[in-house]
Amino acid sequence: MRDHADITLFEKLGYTPSRVIRVFGMRRSGNHALINWLMRNAPDVSVFMNNCAPGKCPAETAKALEVGDLGLPIGETSVAEYCAEVPDGGVLIISYEDFMPDPHEPLGAVTKGLPDDIDCLDLVLFRGFMNWSASLLRKLQNNDAHDMYSRLRTMINAMERYTEGLELVQESPARIRPISYDRWVSRAKYRASILRALGFEQKDNSLGAVQPYGGGSSFQKDVKAAKDLAPHERWHLMVNNAEYQLLLLTASQHEELVELMDDLMPQDAALLKGYLAQARFPYHVQLAEGDET
C-alpha cells in the first residue's frame, strides 16, 4: 500500500493537465488580472487554484478555485471533488502570493505532489516599486486591524520578498519567465507576445474585468473594467502621506533593492533617490530647555 505522502497532486485531483503554470507575485502586482487573462486565453478547460500555501498540496490549501470561467465555492465540496469532473488536458494554474521560488529546487518543494517530469513554467510578476508600495500600503491602511507600526513592519517584510523577486527577474533562470505588470497593463503587443511564447491562441487580449480577489483596486473601489483603472498613478496619491514617506526613506537605504531598481526600473529608482534628496534627512531637532538628561 502506498504512503499517502507519495500520492501525486494529479492523483488527488483525479485529472491530469497537459501543462502547469505557477504564478508568483507580491500582492498588488496584478496577479489576478493576469491570471484571469490567462484563463480567458488558455486552451481547453483550465483550472486555477488561488493563493496556495508553499510546501503543501494545493488541493488542500487553495483559497479559491476556478474551472474554466466558473468560480466555485470551496467548503462542503473539496477542490478534488470539483476537479474529478475535469477532463484531462488543459492548463493548471497555481498561484502563490508574497513568496518567491528557488529555481534550483524540485517542483515538489513548493508544490507538494507535483511531479518533476510535468511541463511546468513559473511566471514571476513584478510591478514598479513606487506604485506597488503605494498600493500595498493603502490596502493595509484600509484595514482597521493594522496600526501604523504593524503596517510598516508588514511593508518592510514585503520589501524583502519584493527584492527576491527582482533578483529572479534580473537572473531569469531556466523555467522562470518574468512578466512586468506595468508593461502588461499598458501594451497590448506585450500581452500578445506572452501569449505567443506560451503557445496560447489569442482569444481575448483585453484587460478584462476588475477581479474580486484582494479587493480589486485599493484606490478605485467602484471601477468594474480594468481598462478604467489608473495603476500608474498610485504613488502620486500617496506621496504626501506620512507613512508612505517613512517607507520611501527606509527603502532608499536598502542598497540591494536600489541597485536592482537601477537596472530594472530606472525611473522608479530616480524617483526614490530624488525623494531622499528632498527629504533633507537627518532632520535637525531642537531640544527644548529641560529635555537634556
N, C-alpha and C positions, 0 to 999 in steps of 0.2 A: 504493500500500500504506500502511495507516495505521500511524503510530508506536505502539509498544507502550504508551507512556505515555498515549495518548489512548483506550485501551480502557476502557470504564466498568466499575465494580465488578460490575454485573449481567451484563455480557457475560462477565466472568471466571468468575462463579459459574454461569452457564448457566440462571438463572431470574430472574424479576422479581417482587419483593414488591409488595404494594399499599401498604405503608407501612413506614417506617424509624423506629425509636425508638433513639436513642443515650442511654446511661446514663452519667453522670459522677458519680463519688463517691470520697471518700477511702477507703482501706482501713479496715475495721472500722466501716463506716457502714450495714451491712445490704444492701449492693449485691446479693449473690447471693440472699439470701432474697426480696428484692423482685422480682428478675428471674425467679426460679422461679415466683413468684405470677403475674407477667405471662404467662409461658408457659402456665401452667395455665388461664388465662382468655382467652388470645388466640384469635381466630377462625382457622379453617382450620389448616393445618400451618405452624408458625412456626419460625424459625431463630434461634439465639443464638450469637454469636461473642464469646468471653470475653477480656477483658484485652488488647485490641488496642493497637498502637503508634500514637500520634498522628502524623498527617502521612504515614502509609503505608497501603498497601492492607490492609484487614482479612483478605482471603482469604489473604494471605501472612504475617500476623503474629499471628493469633488463637492464644491459648494453649490453648483448648479449644473444642469445638463441640457444640451440641445441636440436633437436628432433632426437633421435637415433644417427646416425653418420652424420647427416646433420647440418651444421651451417647455420642459417637462418638470413637474414638481418632484423633488426628492423628499421622501418621507416614508409613508407606508410602502411605497413602491421603490425598490432599490435601483441603482444605476444598472446593475447586472440584469435585472428583470426587464428593463426597457431595452437594453442593448441586445438581449437574446432574440428580439424580433427583427434586428437589423440584418440585412443580407451581407454576406462577405463582400469585401471590396471597399471602395470609398476611402476617405481620409479620416483619421482620428486626430483631433486637435486637443492637446492637453496644455493648459496654461498654469504658469507659476508666477506669483507676484512677489516683488521685493526679494528676489532670490536670483543668483546667477550661477550657472553650471560650471563644473570643472570639465573642460573638453577632453581631458585625458582619462576620465573615469568611464567605466562601462555604463551603458544606458540605464541598467537596473539600479545604479547607485542613487539616482534621482527618482526614477520611475520604477518602483518595485514591481518585478514581474515582467518588465519589458525585455524581450529577447534581443540580443545584440545583432542578430542577423536580419532584423527588420529594416526596411528602408526608412530611415529617420533623419529629419532635418531639424535643427534648433534655430529658431528665429530670435535674435536679441534686439529688442526695440529700445531706441533711445530718443530723447527729446532734449532740445536746447535747455541749458541749465536755468537760465533766467525765468522762462515761462514754466518749466517743470517745477522748480522750487516754489514759485509764487502760487501755482495751482494746488500743490500739495499742502502748503501752509494754510491757504484759505480753506481747503477741505477740513483740516484739523480745527481751524478756528470756528467752523460751523458746527462743531460737535461740542456740546456743553460739558461732556465728560473730561475734556482736556483743559488743564490750566496752562499758563504761559510756560512754566518750567517743563511740563511733560511734552508740550508741543515742540519746544526747542530740542529737547532730548531725542524725541522721535525723528526730528528733521536731521539731526547730526548723524544718528544711526542710518537713516535713509541715504545720506550723502555718501557713506562708506559703500553701501551696496551700489549706488549710482556710479561711484568711481570704479568699482569692479566691473560694472557693465561697460563703461567706456574703455577699460583695458581690453576686454574681449572684442569690442568693436575695432579698436586700433590693430589688434593682432590678427583678427579674423581667422582663427584656426579652422582646420577641416571640420565639417559637419555644422558649422555655425555660419549663418547669414545675418549680418547686421541690417536693420531697417531704420531709417530716420523718419520719425513721426512727422517732423516739420516738412520734409520733402514729400512724404506720402500724402499729407493732408492738402498740400498746395499744388501738386503737379500730377495731372492725370497720366502723363507719359511715364513718370516714375512708377506709378501703380501698375501700369500696363507692363512695364519691364519686369516687375517682380512676378506677375502672373506668368509671363513667358518663361522666366527662369524656373518656376515651379512646374511648368508643363500644364498649367490650367488654361482652359479656354476662357476668353474674356466674355463673360455673360453680363455682368453688371459692374462697371468700373466707377460707379458713383460712390460718394461717401456714405450714403445710406441714412438711416435714422440715428438719432442720439440714443445710445444704449442705456438701459436702466441700471446696469451693474455699476456700483460705486457712486451712484447719483448722477451719472452723466457729467454735466459741467458743474464746476464749483461756483461759477460766476453767472451763468445764463440758465437759470433753472427752468424757464418756460420754453426754451427752444426745442423743437421737435426734430428738425432736419439738421444733420451735421454740417451741411454746407453753409448754414446761417450762423455757425459759431465763429468766434474770432480768437482762436487759441494762441495766436502770435502776439496778442496784446495783454496777456495776463500780468506780466511784470509791470506794465505801465500803471495798472490799477493798484498795485501793491507797493510801489517804490517808496511811498511816503509813510508806509505802515511801520511802526517802531520795531515790531518783531521781525519783519522782513529785513529791515536794515541791520538788525543784530545778526541775522542769518547770513546776509551778504558779507558782513565784516568777518564772520567766522570762516566762511567759505574762501574768502580771499587769502586766508592764511594756510590753506590746505594746498601745499606746493604740488603734490602729485595731481590733484584734481585740476588745478590751474594749468599745469603743463599739458594734460590731456585735452583740456578745453582749447588751448592754443592751437593744437593740431586739428581737432575735430569740429570745433565751433568758435573760430577766431573772433567773430562779432560778439558772442557772449563773453568770451574771455576779456575783450577790450572793455565791455560794459562793467564787468566785475572789477577790473583794475581801475577803471575810471571812477567807480563808486568809492573805492578805498582812498583815492587821491582827494575826493571831495569831502570825505568824512573827517579829515584833519584829526586822525587818531594818532596818539592818545590825546584825550581832552585834558585841558589844564583845569584842575579842580582847586577852587579857592576854599581853604579851611576857615570856618568861622571861629571867632575868639571862643576859647573853651573846648574846641574839638581836639586839641593836642593831647596826647596821652603819654 
